[in-house]
Amino acid sequence: MTDRYHLGDYSQLVADAAAELDSNRVPGRLRAHDHTLWSEDPTEISDRLAWLTLPTDMRSELPGLHEFANSIRSAGYRHVALLGMGGSSLGPEVIRQVIGCTLADGAYPRMLTLDSTVPEWVAATTRQIDPKRTLFAVSSKSGTTTEPLTFYAHFRGLVETGLGIEAAGDNFIAVTDPATPLAKRAGSENFRRAFLNNPDIGGRYSVLSYFGLAPAALTGVDLDRLLASAERMQARCLNDGPTAVNPGGWLGATIGSMVQHGRDKLTLIATDSMTPFGLWVEQLLAESTGKDGTGVIPVAAEPLPSDVDSCYGHDRFFVQLRLADDDNAGPDGLVEQLQYAGHPVAVLELADVYDLGAEFYRWEYATAIAGHVLGIHPFDQPDVQGAKDRTVSVLEQWQRDGKLPSARSDDAAKLARLLEASQAGDYLAIMAYLPDTDAIRETVHELRHRVMAKHRIATTMGYGPRFLHSTGQLHKGGPASGIFLQLTYDHHTDIPIPGWDLSFGVLADAQALGDLQALDDLGRRTVSVDLGGDPAGGIRRIIDAL
């Protein structure tokens, strides 16, 4: 692994921040699980730091994981369907996209991730599998997360229809904390296996625990290599040396310093092979630091311009993540262009895809350090509950009246007005309660490019309700610099949820409406556009209006 930092005028500021970390013994205190680094109250800190030694702690679990994976392979399962949200799904999904694509096709079950209640997503996953020959991994730290429980209800019914009630449990495993409702259900409903995780690990710091490693093992990822790279990074971050030679400490000091000096848009300019990393790091940074009116605003998968001056303001810190043998690192000389324009840039180069384990650890450590620099508690998520409460209220009205409250639908002209009035440091957050299709991805990509080129502000994009467990905390608790564009549409299909007295379409619409109400309660700048039956065409009309 190779790290290169080109910080320009910010070099001394970061050096000073690192020196202060050393003088206050921050790395050593973090190693000792000192909660006072972030708060005098140990709540959600003292029981959230087991991730610090996960790479070495999980080494002893690998033989059992390998044995279980081989048994699943021998049983003839064709797919592993991961049913989760947030920290339970994003880490393993990144491992699948970065490493899984390099594995021999057909040697192990193919993994699919379902983390959206939009009925077209549920239907698409259902179409791709034979439920009788699929192992379903129901993944939730609390064991009470609504989305994976509804997915379980849907697929349990399909498996019981195909295999019978008595045999259906063999097609399910649980990944959860001990003694949760999901752990108890795994016993009472005869799941094939329950992987009980160390409870002293927060969801977004859990990728190197059972939450990430169990799905990876089932699909043939070499866990020995993945953990070995993470162990090397753990050793470098937990040593007694100064922050200047601590990869996670230096990155954390840099991130914190950048936010303090107005560069709070951490923009990941990953090469194609590493682009999926943005899914995971978005949640880690946004949910950990987006609170108390400040925080890091992660920007991932944004269009890369050929002219940086025309699209980027002075609120950016760029991190290029690339493999050593990547030929395409973006437009010619992009890093050099950014340096010449005065932007701070870090280049993190991985020797191979299994260095992903090291990057997971580096960024977790860096986020904890950045939280200390910014005076932010990086292990709680105090503003997430507002959207959940609003969604519950919306669903209560559904139960009472048989219909959802009328949803607000603005026009593209309102978005244009908000963008015209935007100021330096603002950003556009696109919240898409839509299916994931090529046409929608392409038009959203064009929309982001149009906004960057015309208004010179950063853009983010998340699919709902996935982003509620990722950047949703930042949207409510972070700086009031966001312009929030919610995109909804008319569902082409709908699927009832067995035992829940509602459908996936109703649940997804209620989550969208609840989230919009929570943002409005906080006085955020919001626009909600109903795209009708043609989502890609509706986004095209927004682009034309801009």
Summary of the structure (lengths in Angstrom):
residues: 546
radius of gyration: 22.5
end to end distance: 42.8
largest distance: 66.8
contacts: 1968
relative contact order: 0.13
helix: 53%
strand: 15%
